Amino acid sequence: MTDGAGNPAPAPGATVTVTVDGRTVEVPDGATVLDACTAAGVDTPTLCFGDTITARNVCRICVVDVAGSRALVPSCSRRAEPGMEIGTDTPRVRHARRMVLELLASSVDLSLTDHVEEWSIRYGADPDRFGPDAATVAQPVKVDNDCFVRDYSRCILCYQCTDACGEQWQHTFAIAIAGRGFGATVSTEHDVTLPDSACVYCGNCIEVCPTDALMFRTEFDLRTMGAWAPERQTRTDTICAFCGVGCTLTLHVQRGATDDEGDRIVKVTSPHGSSVTGGNLCIKGRFGAGHVHS
Amino acid sequence: MVVLWGSNARETHPIFFHHVLRAVRAGARLVVVDPRRTATAEFADLWLPIDVGADIPLAHAIAHEIIAAGLVHEEFVARATTGYAEFAAQVADWSPERAEAVTGVPADLVRAAAHAYATAPKAQLCWTLGITEHRSGVDNVLALCNLALLCGHVGRWGSGLSPLRGQNNVQGGGDMGALPNRLPGFQAVTDPEARTRVEAVWGHPVPPEDGRNLTEMFAAMETGDLRAVYVLGENPAQSEADVTRARRLLGDLEHLVVQDLYLTRTAELADVVLPATAAWCEADGTVTNSERRVQRVRAAVRPPQGARDDLAILTAVAERLGTPIGPPDPETMWDELRRVSPLHAGMSWVRIEALGGIQWPCPSETGLEPSFLHGRLWADDPAERGRPAPFSVVEWVPPADPLAADFPIRLTTGRRLDSYNTGVQTRRFSSPLRFGETVDLSPADADALGVAPGEVVRVVSRRGAVEAPVRIDPGLRAGLAFMTLHFGDDVDTNRLTIEAVDPKSGTAEFKATAVRIERIPAPVGAPDAPPAR
């Protein structure tokens, strides 16, 4: 047995001891270098890594130095090995993380991506240094249905949406990577609109998207109107009413600005640690809540 | 191995099906028994294309083959079951070849499924309404239980029998005693010990006899024995089979009270409508899912003005009836349940919250029971093993609505991915997948009738007729048609269905209606009438 990255199955109960920036930590056999960094109390930036998808290690922002390794190592997918000496703040690591941030932020709209500002300050990233003519993936937002929109000017090609749609969860295969090099993009078959594609609107791609390139239509419309108000939003876990599986729904509810304006369910997610859903829902759970507002 | 029998889980239980897919990717075999080649069947190693209502002959033929091939789990059968000899004698008559004649399933497929099931180290046998919405629904379930007993596929981790419940709390409703023959904790009304336990907490005597199920209630309305009805969160004016009759009986009542989120077709018939809140997001409480997991629902949204929590309404009604039943506080009510139901005794809300849900049985606040039932059947100690599980000798009862020259097509009903039941809730969200009601026909039947996709045709049964556009579904075999119950305001599918009821469960045979398809001639002089030739 191997995991998705081809590693052998871990021995249950066994542990591995490594050092992170000189500190010794013990992690379960099978843990990643990223897990070891976290165990050592080191905050590691990640973009393409998601907790419900097998790591693809494509963004390279989580790279670390490992003693004896010529190249930097993607911490999200490399297994911690006995005696590994991990450096997370070496000049090489800082340089690589700064470059990743600059290249991504100069070409992709990361304005809705968590932590990017903080990391940019930490690593001194200056995306503007490539000048105003730097190539970007800017393009119009794809608004073709009432459930969700796709803004690929925010897409870092992390593959999480295609993996969630494909063999890791949904097995619908409505989207895949099309094109090559800088022209590579997430696309439906022949770039048809979602209603003409195989999409079943489970929204499990939205759940894993780290940059908000995929966004509920409700959120998109409220943002467009300037009415998106996180300070008036709450999150409450409850159980979906549309079949007997018992999926946990996290209802993101925006209170009305005034007492006359009612509450509105603006987004529905599911806890990634749920043993029932693993963070996944179907169209009814994800988008079917609107009836309480009718 | 996973068997899905009469279940289109890919569309009706999509997140359960994720778990199935994960098993399939890890090497589990998937067998799907369904008259339609559904989206679920597309993922199967074996699809058994069964004729509607032939489940018992198919199960018997699988059992026949398991016995004939010497694949019975003899140790389990000898130690943990009764009635094997009678059962084996009955299925001896059901060779795969004989069954093929009435089920439509080729004998070699029956043999393949039988061998796969019997030789699997672990096998989960799951079903949905394709099994239960028949007049032989209970017997259908028993026929499947026989297969699990034959192979010892019950009472072990990963091996068992799973009805996939269609609603988020249909399991919990029954567990709470919202059945005519059950007390809270699924205890029989006729069990004196259980009654005593409940009476001690409630301070009232409990009538010792079973009440009427839904079907019997409609029968009692017909005879005039039942003249007042209180409906909570149900829409029988659209969901009942032979809905014309249901509407007449509801309309003829002396008094009808409906408690619902919306002014449903049933509420339109009511004398009093009590507007309720949405239990899953405007109120606090619990629901119980298909795997018997009790989970918390929580108020996330303030309800619209005038709508009240179901519990608040019920306690207020009780108060007005002169029998106060306590404050309308869900956790207090839950703790009362824990005192009368041994299954739930160990489930405090704090614990449910901490564990993200708890499966019953949970008799104690310390520790949890195994996630599967019937493990006792494997115990070495006969005392611990307890009462053996009986094989059931069940006879095949074909569908009540026979096919005939004037009703040659078998109509079956079911759900689509983006809709739910009578659509009261789901028609209120915009789904890009929705195309409204259609009558789905096989390519062969559409061809024979000369109808094109989108053409509105008349679907006629022995009870009524509706008009709907044709959709051609290559997953349907010749002679089989499909409709949903989601769009009753537009196409009243339940005018067609038959109120042929399983006397044991009270469930009607929604899955098997005999129909014919009639083309509708364009009216003379209509602008789009084709030119005369």
Chai-1 contact restraints between the chains, C-beta under 6 A:
chainA,res_idxA,chainB,res_idxB,connection_type,confidence,min_distance_angstrom,max_distance_angstrom,comment,restraint_id
A,N145,B,P432,contact,1.0,0.0,6.0,A-B,restraint_1
A,D146,B,S430,contact,1.0,0.0,6.0,A-B,restraint_2
A,H171,B,L21,contact,1.0,0.0,6.0,A-B,restraint_3
A,P195,B,P432,contact,1.0,0.0,6.0,A-B,restraint_4
A,T236,B,R298,contact,1.0,0.0,6.0,A-B,restraint_5
A,T236,B,A300,contact,1.0,0.0,6.0,A-B,restraint_6
A,T238,B,W280,contact,1.0,0.0,6.0,A-B,restraint_7
A,T238,B,C281,contact,1.0,0.0,6.0,A-B,restraint_8
A,T238,B,V297,contact,1.0,0.0,6.0,A-B,restraint_9
A,T238,B,R298,contact,1.0,0.0,6.0,A-B,restraint_10
A,I239,B,N168,contact,1.0,0.0,6.0,A-B,restraint_11
A,I239,B,V287,contact,1.0,0.0,6.0,A-B,restraint_12
A,I239,B,Q295,contact,1.0,0.0,6.0,A-B,restraint_13
A,I239,B,V297,contact,1.0,0.0,6.0,A-B,restraint_14
A,A241,B,N168,contact,1.0,0.0,6.0,A-B,restraint_15
A,A241,B,W280,contact,1.0,0.0,6.0,A-B,restraint_16
A,F242,B,Y420,contact,1.0,0.0,6.0,A-B,restraint_17
A,C243,B,H13,contact,1.0,0.0,6.0,A-B,restraint_18
A,G244,B,R165,contact,1.0,0.0,6.0,A-B,restraint_19
A,G244,B,G166,contact,1.0,0.0,6.0,A-B,restraint_20
A,G244,B,Q167,contact,1.0,0.0,6.0,A-B,restraint_21
A,G244,B,N289,contact,1.0,0.0,6.0,A-B,restraint_22
A,G244,B,S290,contact,1.0,0.0,6.0,A-B,restraint_23
A,V245,B,H13,contact,1.0,0.0,6.0,A-B,restraint_24
A,V245,B,I15,contact,1.0,0.0,6.0,A-B,restraint_25
A,V245,B,F16,contact,1.0,0.0,6.0,A-B,restraint_26
A,G246,B,N289,contact,1.0,0.0,6.0,A-B,restraint_27
A,G246,B,R293,contact,1.0,0.0,6.0,A-B,restraint_28
A,G246,B,Q295,contact,1.0,0.0,6.0,A-B,restraint_29
A,C247,B,I15,contact,1.0,0.0,6.0,A-B,restraint_30
A,L251,B,A300,contact,1.0,0.0,6.0,A-B,restraint_31
A,V253,B,A300,contact,1.0,0.0,6.0,A-B,restraint_32
A,V253,B,V301,contact,1.0,0.0,6.0,A-B,restraint_33
A,D263,B,V301,contact,1.0,0.0,6.0,A-B,restraint_34
A,D263,B,R302,contact,1.0,0.0,6.0,A-B,restraint_35
A,T277,B,I15,contact,1.0,0.0,6.0,A-B,restraint_36
A,N280,B,I15,contact,1.0,0.0,6.0,A-B,restraint_37
A,N280,B,H18,contact,1.0,0.0,6.0,A-B,restraint_38
A,C282,B,P14,contact,1.0,0.0,6.0,A-B,restraint_39
A,I283,B,D418,contact,1.0,0.0,6.0,A-B,restraint_40
A,F287,B,F429,contact,1.0,0.0,6.0,A-B,restraint_41
A,G288,B,T426,contact,1.0,0.0,6.0,A-B,restraint_42
A,G288,B,F429,contact,1.0,0.0,6.0,A-B,restraint_43
A,G290,B,F429,contact,1.0,0.0,6.0,A-B,restraint_44
A,H291,B,Q425,contact,1.0,0.0,6.0,A-B,restraint_45
A,H291,B,R428,contact,1.0,0.0,6.0,A-B,restraint_46
A,V292,B,A278,contact,1.0,0.0,6.0,A-B,restraint_47
A,S294,B,R428,contact,1.0,0.0,6.0,A-B,restraint_48
